[in-house]
Amino acid sequence: MSTATAIPSRLKWWHRLDSTGGGLGLDLGLYAVSAAFTAITAATSTLVTHRHWGGLAALGYLTAALLATGQLLVRRRRPDSALAGVSARWLVTGLAWATTALLPLTWQSIQRAAGRTDRAQEEVLVVEDSGRRLLETGTPYLGPDSIAALPPGEQLLGYTPYQPGMALFGLPRALHEAWWTDTRVWFALGTALALILALRLLLRPTPTGPTGDPATLLRAVQAATVLPVCALTLATGGDDLPVLALCLLALAFAATARPGWAGIAVGAAGALKLFAWPVAAVLVIWGLTRRAGLRVAAGAFGLPALALLPTLLVDHGALVENVLRFPLGHGLVASPAQSPFPGYLIAANVPAGRLVAAALLVAAGLAIAVRLARRPPRTARTTSLICGYGLLTAILLMPTTRFGYLLYPIAFLVWALALDPPRIRQPADEEAPRGVHLRT
C-alpha cells in the first residue's frame, strides 16, 4: 500500500503540500519561517533565556534553510540524486535539532555552571529543587506552611506543579553540580531515547521494506523536535519534551499493536505531568476496542498511582497543595501561565469570566466524551488526532495556560499521519458502525 492511498481523503490536501519538491518545499518553508521567528525572538523577547536561544537558533535554522534550498536545486537537475533524498533530509533535520535545541541548551548549561544566573527558566530550578527535596525528605513537595514561610518573591518557586516522577530529572543536580547535571540535559536525553525507540518501532525492517514511511515519519519528528516551540522549550526549560516524547512512543506502540507497552509508555508520561492523563484516557478507550483495555489501563494509570503513593504517605497536604490547588488557581500565589488565549481573555475581561471559561471547557470535554462513546478510536492515527484536537481545545479554553503548551497538539496532529504503517493491518476505523460497543 502506498503512502498516498493510506491517507484518508480529508488529509489528501496535506499529502499534496508535503509532497511538493519531494518534501523539500515544506522543509524550506519550515526552516525559513523558523529562522524569522527566532530572529524576532532574539530581538524582542523580554526573557533573557529566550533572547539567548533566539540568537543561536536563528543561525541554525538559517543554515538548515540554505541546505534545503541547495537540495531543491539539486533535485531540479537530478531528481534521483541522494543529496535530495529522504536520507539527506533526515541529516538536515538532525543538524537543525542539534543547532537549534541541543547547542543552545548545552551553551546555557555551561554558562549557568560558570555562574550565570540568567541561563535557565524557573521550571529548571523547580525540578532541581524537587529532586533535592526528594532525596532529603522523601517527597518533592513543600507543604503550604513551608511555602508561606518563604519570602514573597520566592513563594512561586516553592511550588512544584508536576507529578512526582518529574523530580527524578532533578536528582543528578542534587548529587553533583556540573553543566551536564543540568536538568535540561537529562530532559533532552529522555526525549531523544523515547523518540528513537518510537522510530525503531515504526521503521522496523521487513522482507519487503520498512514498516512505516520514512518521509512521513520525518515530518512527524520535525514537529516534535525542530519546530521552534519545541526547540525553544527544550533549550530553556524542557520539562514538557520528555512527556510529549513518551506520549508519542505510546502511540507508536499502539500503531504496532502493543497495547501493554502503550499503557506503560503513557503511564510513564503521566507520572511526570498531568498533560499525559487525557492521552492515557483516550488510549485506554482505544484499547477497549481491541479487547486490551485492562492491559493499557494497568500501565497508563498504574504507574502514576505508584509514583503518587509514596508522596501521599509522606505528606498528603503538600501533594494536594502543589498538584491540585496551585494549578487550579487556589495556591498562595498565582500561576504566571497567562498566555492571551480565549480562555484567559474571557476569564480576565468578562463578568464571572472564570466561570464562563470553566463552563466552556467542561462543555468541550463533554462533547469529546460523547464522541469517544459513540465512535471510539480503533486506530492509533485516530487516537492521536483526538488527543491533538482535544488538547488544542483545552489549551485555548483554560483560564491559565502557556503558549508553549501548543507543542502537544501540534505534535499529535502531525504524528497521526505516521501512525498507519502500511505493512501492519489496521482496522477500518472511520468505516466502523456508529453503534460499536466497547469491550474489555
C-alpha positions in Angstrom: 0.0 0.0 0.0 1.4 3.4 -0.9 1.5 6.3 1.5 -0.9 8.2 -0.7 -3.5 5.5 -0.6 -3.1 5.0 3.1 -4.1 8.7 3.8 -7.8 9.4 4.2 -9.4 11.7 1.7 -9.8 14.5 4.2 -6.0 14.6 4.6 -5.0 14.4 0.9 -4.5 18.2 0.9 -1.7 17.8 3.4 -0.2 15.0 1.4 -0.1 17.1 -1.7 1.5 20.0 0.3 4.0 17.7 1.9 5.0 16.1 -1.4 6.0 19.4 -3.1 9.5 19.1 -4.3 9.8 15.7 -2.7 9.1 17.2 0.7 11.8 19.8 0.4 9.4 22.7 -0.3 7.8 22.3 3.1 11.3 21.7 4.7 12.4 25.0 3.3 9.3 26.8 4.5 9.7 25.3 8.0 13.3 26.4 8.3 12.8 29.8 6.8 9.8 30.8 8.9 11.6 29.4 12.0 14.7 31.5 11.3 12.5 34.6 11.1 10.7 33.7 14.3 13.9 33.1 16.2 15.4 36.4 14.9 12.3 38.2 16.2 12.6 36.4 19.5 16.3 37.4 19.9 15.4 41.0 19.2 12.2 41.4 21.2 11.7 38.8 23.9 11.6 40.1 27.5 13.1 36.8 28.7 16.9 36.7 28.7 17.0 32.9 28.1 14.7 33.3 25.1 16.8 36.0 23.6 19.9 34.0 24.0 18.2 31.0 22.4 17.0 33.1 19.5 20.4 34.4 18.7 21.9 30.9 18.4 18.9 29.1 16.9 18.4 31.7 14.1 21.8 30.7 12.7 20.8 27.0 13.0 17.5 27.5 11.1 19.2 29.7 8.5 21.8 27.0 7.9 19.1 24.4 7.5 17.1 26.7 5.1 20.2 27.2 3.0 20.8 23.4 2.9 17.2 22.8 1.9 17.5 25.4 -0.8 20.6 23.6 -2.2 18.7 20.3 -2.0 15.8 21.7 -4.1 18.3 23.0 -6.7 20.0 19.6 -6.9 16.6 17.9 -7.2 15.6 20.1 -10.2 18.8 19.0 -12.0 18.9 15.4 -10.8 15.6 14.2 -9.3 17.2 10.9 -8.3 20.2 12.4 -6.5 20.8 11.0 -3.0 21.6 14.6 -1.9 17.9 15.5 -2.4 16.5 12.2 -1.0 14.8 11.3 2.3 18.1 10.2 4.0 19.7 13.6 3.2 16.6 15.4 4.6 16.9 13.3 7.8 20.5 14.5 8.1 19.5 18.2 7.7 16.8 17.7 10.3 19.3 16.2 12.7 21.6 19.1 12.2 18.7 21.5 12.7 17.8 19.9 16.0 21.5 19.9 17.1 22.0 23.6 16.3 18.6 25.0 17.4 18.0 22.9 20.6 21.0 20.9 21.8 23.6 23.6 21.2 21.7 26.4 22.9 20.8 24.0 25.7 24.5 23.0 26.2 25.7 26.5 26.0 23.3 27.8 28.6 24.0 24.9 30.9 27.8 25.6 30.7 27.3 29.3 31.3 25.0 28.6 34.2 27.5 26.2 35.8 30.1 29.0 35.4 27.9 31.4 37.5 25.4 32.9 35.1 22.0 33.0 37.0 20.0 34.1 33.9 20.6 30.9 31.8 17.7 28.8 32.9 13.9 29.2 33.2 12.1 28.8 36.5 11.0 25.3 35.8 14.6 24.1 35.7 15.2 25.4 39.2 11.9 24.0 40.4 12.6 20.5 39.1 16.1 20.5 40.5 14.8 21.7 43.9 12.2 18.9 43.9 15.0 16.4 43.2 16.9 17.6 46.2 13.8 17.5 48.4 13.1 14.0 47.2 16.5 12.9 48.4 16.3 14.7 51.7 12.6 14.3 52.8 11.1 11.5 50.6 8.7 13.9 48.8 9.4 16.5 46.1 6.9 18.9 47.5 6.8 21.7 50.1 3.8 21.9 52.3 1.6 25.1 52.4 3.1 26.2 55.7 6.7 25.9 54.3 5.7 27.8 51.1 4.1 30.5 53.2 7.2 30.9 55.3 9.3 31.7 52.2 9.9 35.4 51.2 7.1 36.6 48.9 9.4 36.7 45.9 10.4 33.1 46.4 6.9 31.5 47.0 6.3 30.8 43.4 9.4 28.8 43.1 8.4 26.9 46.2 5.6 25.2 44.2 6.2 22.0 42.2 3.1 21.7 39.9 4.3 18.4 38.4 3.8 14.7 39.2 6.3 13.1 41.5 8.2 11.4 38.7 9.5 14.7 37.3 11.7 15.0 40.4 13.9 12.2 39.0 15.2 14.5 36.4 16.5 16.8 39.2 18.4 14.0 41.0 21.7 14.4 39.0 21.9 18.1 40.1 21.1 17.2 43.7 24.0 14.7 43.7 26.6 16.8 41.8 26.7 20.3 40.4 28.1 20.5 36.9 26.9 21.6 33.5 26.0 18.0 32.5 23.8 17.6 35.6 21.6 20.5 34.4 18.0 19.2 34.3 17.7 20.2 30.7 20.5 17.8 29.6 18.5 14.9 31.1 15.2 16.1 29.6 17.0 16.1 26.2 18.4 12.6 26.8 15.0 11.2 27.8 13.3 12.9 24.9 15.9 11.5 22.4 15.6 8.0 23.8 11.8 7.9 23.6 11.8 9.3 20.0 14.5 6.9 18.8 12.5 3.9 20.2 9.3 5.2 18.6 11.2 5.4 15.2 12.6 1.9 15.6 9.1 0.6 16.1 7.6 2.5 13.1 10.6 1.8 10.8 11.0 -1.8 11.7 12.5 -3.6 8.7 10.5 -6.3 6.9 11.3 -8.5 4.0 9.5 -6.1 1.7 10.9 -2.9 3.2 10.4 -0.7 6.3 7.1 -0.9 8.2 6.4 2.8 8.1 7.1 5.6 5.6 10.4 7.4 6.3 9.3 10.6 4.7 6.1 10.8 6.7 8.0 9.9 9.9 10.5 12.6 9.1 7.7 15.2 9.2 6.4 13.8 12.4 9.8 14.0 14.1 10.3 17.6 12.9 7.0 18.5 14.6 8.4 17.2 17.9 12.0 18.5 17.6 12.9 21.3 15.3 9.6 23.2 15.4 10.5 26.5 17.3 8.1 25.9 20.1 9.7 22.6 20.8 13.3 23.7 20.3 12.8 26.8 22.5 11.1 24.8 25.2 13.8 22.1 25.4 16.7 24.6 25.3 15.4 27.0 28.0 13.1 24.8 30.2 12.5 21.4 28.8 10.0 19.7 31.2 7.3 19.2 28.5 9.5 17.4 25.9 10.0 14.1 27.7 6.3 14.0 28.5 5.5 14.6 24.8 8.0 12.1 23.6 6.7 9.3 25.9 3.1 10.0 24.7 4.3 9.7 21.1 6.1 6.5 22.0 2.8 5.2 23.4 1.1 6.0 20.2 3.8 4.2 18.2 3.3 1.1 20.4 -0.4 1.4 19.7 0.2 1.6 16.0 2.3 -1.6 16.1 -0.3 -3.5 18.1 1.5 -3.4 21.5 -1.3 -2.3 23.9 0.5 -3.2 27.1 3.6 -1.3 26.2 1.5 1.6 25.1 0.0 1.8 28.6 3.4 1.7 30.2 4.8 4.5 28.0 1.8 6.8 28.5 1.8 5.8 32.2 5.5 6.9 32.5 4.5 10.3 30.9 1.6 10.6 33.4 4.0 10.0 36.3 5.7 13.2 35.1 2.9 15.6 34.2 -0.9 15.8 34.2 -0.9 16.7 30.5 -0.4 13.0 29.7 -3.5 11.8 31.6 -6.1 12.8 28.9 -3.9 10.9 26.4 -3.9 7.9 28.7 -7.7 8.0 28.9 -8.1 8.1 25.1 -5.5 5.2 24.7 -7.5 3.1 27.2 -10.6 3.6 25.1 -8.6 2.6 22.0 -7.5 -0.5 24.0 -11.1 -1.4 24.8 -11.9 -1.6 21.0 -9.0 -4.1 20.7 -10.1 -6.1 23.8 -7.0 -4.9 25.6 -8.4 -2.0 27.7 -7.2 -3.5 31.0 -3.7 -4.1 29.7 -3.5 -0.4 28.6 -5.0 0.8 31.8 -2.7 -1.2 34.0 0.3 0.8 32.9 -1.5 4.1 32.0 -2.9 4.6 35.5 -0.9 2.1 37.5 2.5 3.9 37.0 1.2 7.4 38.0 -0.6 5.8 41.0 2.7 4.1 42.1 4.5 7.4 41.7 1.9 9.3 43.8 1.6 6.7 46.6 4.9 7.4 48.5 4.4 11.2 48.4 0.9 10.7 49.5 2.0 8.7 52.5 4.9 11.2 53.4 2.9 14.4 53.2 -0.6 14.3 51.5 -1.2 18.0 52.3 1.9 19.0 50.3 0.8 16.9 47.4 -2.6 18.4 47.3 -1.2 22.0 47.5 1.2 21.5 44.7 -0.6 19.2 42.3 -4.2 20.3 42.7 -4.6 23.7 44.4 -1.9 25.6 42.7 -2.7 24.6 39.1 -6.4 25.3 39.7 -5.6 28.8 40.9 -6.1 28.3 44.6 -2.4 28.4 45.7 -0.8 31.1 47.9 0.4 32.8 44.7 -1.0 32.9 41.2 0.5 30.9 38.3 2.4 33.1 35.7 0.9 30.9 32.9 -1.3 33.6 31.3 -1.0 33.5 27.5 -3.7 35.5 25.7 -5.8 32.6 24.5 -9.6 32.8 24.6 -10.0 31.1 28.0 -7.6 33.6 29.6 -9.2 36.6 27.8 -12.7 35.5 28.9 -11.6 35.0 32.5 -9.9 38.4 32.6 -12.4 40.5 30.8 -15.9 39.0 31.0 -18.1 39.3 34.2 -17.8 36.0 36.0 -15.3 35.1 33.3 -13.6 32.2 35.2 -17.0 30.5 35.5 -17.7 31.1 31.8 -14.3 29.8 30.7 -14.8 26.8 33.0 -18.2 26.1 31.6 -16.9 26.2 28.0 -14.1 23.9 29.0 -16.5 21.4 30.6 -18.8 21.6 27.6 -15.9 20.9 25.2 -14.9 18.0 27.5 -18.4 16.5 27.4 -18.5 16.8 23.6 -15.3 14.9 23.3 -16.6 12.3 25.7 -19.7 11.8 23.7 -17.6 11.4 20.5 -15.5 8.8 22.3 -18.5 6.9 23.5 -20.3 6.9 20.1 -17.3 6.4 17.9 -14.3 5.1 19.9 -10.9 5.3 18.2 -10.0 2.0 16.6 -6.6 3.0 15.2 -3.6 4.8 16.6 -4.0 7.5 14.0 -7.5 8.4 15.1 -6.4 8.2 18.8 -3.6 10.7 18.0 -6.0 13.1 16.2 -8.5 13.0 19.1 -5.7 13.8 21.5 -4.4 16.6 19.3 -7.8 18.3 18.8 -8.8 17.7 22.4 -5.7 19.2 23.9 -5.8 22.1 21.5 -9.4 22.9 22.6 -8.4 22.6 26.3 -5.3 24.8 25.9 -7.4 27.5 24.2 -10.1 27.5 26.8 -8.1 27.1 30.0 -8.0 30.3 32.0 -4.4 29.6 33.0 -2.2 28.4 30.1 1.1 28.9 28.2 1.8 29.4 24.6 4.4 26.6 24.8 1.7 24.0 25.6 0.8 24.2 21.9 3.7 21.8 21.2 1.4 18.9 22.4 -1.5 19.3 19.9 0.8 20.2 17.0 2.9 17.1 17.5 -0.1 14.8 18.0 -1.8 16.1 14.8 1.3 15.8 12.7 2.4 12.5 14.3 -1.0 11.0 13.4 0.0 10.9 9.7 2.8 8.5 10.5 0.7 6.1 12.7 -0.8 3.9 10.0 2.2 1.7 9.0 1.2 0.2 5.6 2.6 -3.2 6.4 0.7 -3.5 9.7 -3.0 -4.3 9.2 -5.2 -1.7 10.9 -9.0 -1.8 11.5 -11.1 0.3 9.2 -11.7 3.0 11.9 -13.9 5.6 10.3 -16.0 3.0 8.5 -16.9 1.3 11.8 -20.6 1.3 12.6 -21.6 4.1 15.0 -23.1 1.6 17.4 -19.8 -0.2 18.1 -19.6 -1.5 21.6 -16.5 -1.2 23.9 -15.3 -4.5 25.2 -12.6 -5.3 27.8 
